[in-house]
Amino acid sequence: MNIQLEHLTKTFHSPGRKSSGEVVAVNDFTFEIPDGQLIGLLGPSGCGKSTTLNLICGLEQPTSGKIFFGDRDVTDLPPELRGVGMVFQNYALYPHLTVRKNILFPLENLKGKERLTKEEMARRVDQAAGLVQIQELMDRKPSELSGGQQQRVAIARALVKMPHVLLLDEPLSNLDARLRLQTREEIRKIQRSTKITTVFVTHDQEEAMSISDRIVVMKEGVLQQIGAPQQVYDDPANLFVAKFLGTPPINVFDGQIQSGMLCLGGEAVLPVPGLTDQCVTVGIRPEGFLPQTDGPLSCTLNSVEVMGRDISVVASHPACQSPTLRAIITADAPVDRNASTVRFALKPEKVFLFQPDSGQRIRGAR
Ligand SMILES: Nc1ncnc2c1ncn2[C@@H]1O[C@H](COP(=O)(O)OP(=O)(O)OP(=O)(O)O)[C@@H](O)[C@H]1O
């Protein structure tokens, strides 16, 4: 089932707030979630991720705009008629019910002609439990399960009605690091096998990048960029997106373009054909630095951290907006750990230029 959001806007009125007391949680969203894809909604706290999810499932009504599931306008449909399965951050399992009864619960509440026979209900529960591999836990209570197992029960409960759309709101945030990793891979596997169109909310960029077919990056209710994770990482639309994606984060410098060259702290470091002289903000990915004895970018070397296959060079440069910059390079690269300076050439495809005021990307002739 493909989902189309058209000029979707949600404004909240809270009298306690400063200024007008209004917050535009979701501001004029138009985008399509193709059938069978897993989409990661990504952005910092308060950017409108949960509100977007609540609008899609019908828990919130939009101030304006429309939502389509396939050709059907569902904007005014109540949640129970939308065919949506939802998993929340806190699982919300019923503590007094066994796993089996927790999963069964949504089916027992179906009304009218949607009601299923006992046998069909049991078959669906077993099928959902099989998908998330919890068949051996069916007679336990939630308190007898680990966090990851509880999360799988919550997913089975969302899948048992065979929804057209699965919505996951920060489903992994209560799990420890190892379980997070394992559970996110399981969610991806389940999504691939069921092919249910899925929207996954997280503020963790690595999580979103690792499991999503496409990511939607948001900031303060405004959509910043949509695309395949690698594409957005490689070609960010603005400085916010460039800074939000990537670990370690992108290194940001104040630069100038002079006579077709990018200059950092007065040194010409990279040709930038087709661009007029101007001040720019420069983002350089950690993997964009190439150690070279005669490289044009000269930095003070602070430390070298061994990471196995790669090394992380921590250095400083007067044009860098942070006290230190971080370069990730292969362990066999020529870096003298005892030297006081390190010189780099830059990989042009890892260097991005932005307007200093708006943060919008400046694209040259490359
Ligand atoms: N019911 C509400 N009444 C008033 N303001 C609200 C309400 N729900 C959300 N907001 C505001 O809307 C904005 C977006 O909130 P939302 O919960 O969608 O963000 P989020 O990206 O999911 O954040 P988080 O990652 O912290 O969960 C925030 O400024 C929030 O304070």
The ligand as an ORCA input file, in Angstrom:
! r2SCAN-3c Opt
* xyz 0 1
  N      -0.520     17.611     21.884
  C       0.352     18.602     21.699
  N       0.081     19.861     22.114
  C       0.939     20.865     21.918
  N       2.139     20.725     21.305
  C       2.476     19.504     20.879
  C       1.628     18.366     21.074
  N       2.235     17.269     20.551
  C       3.422     17.696     20.069
  N       3.583     19.015     20.269
  C       4.732     19.838     19.865
  O       4.955     19.615     18.487
  C       6.345     19.545     18.194
  C       6.663     18.216     17.543
  O       6.472     17.182     18.513
  P       6.705     15.634     18.160
  O       6.348     14.857     19.370
  O       6.012     15.298     16.888
  O       8.279     15.620     17.917
  P       9.278     14.371     17.806
  O      10.176     14.688     16.675
  O       8.510     13.102     17.738
  O      10.067     14.487     19.179
  P      10.720     13.324     20.113
  O      11.870     12.758     19.322
  O      11.180     14.108     21.309
  O       9.638     12.346     20.402
  C       7.053     19.790     19.520
  O       7.377     21.150     19.599
  C       5.999     19.422     20.554
  O       6.201     20.147     21.749
*
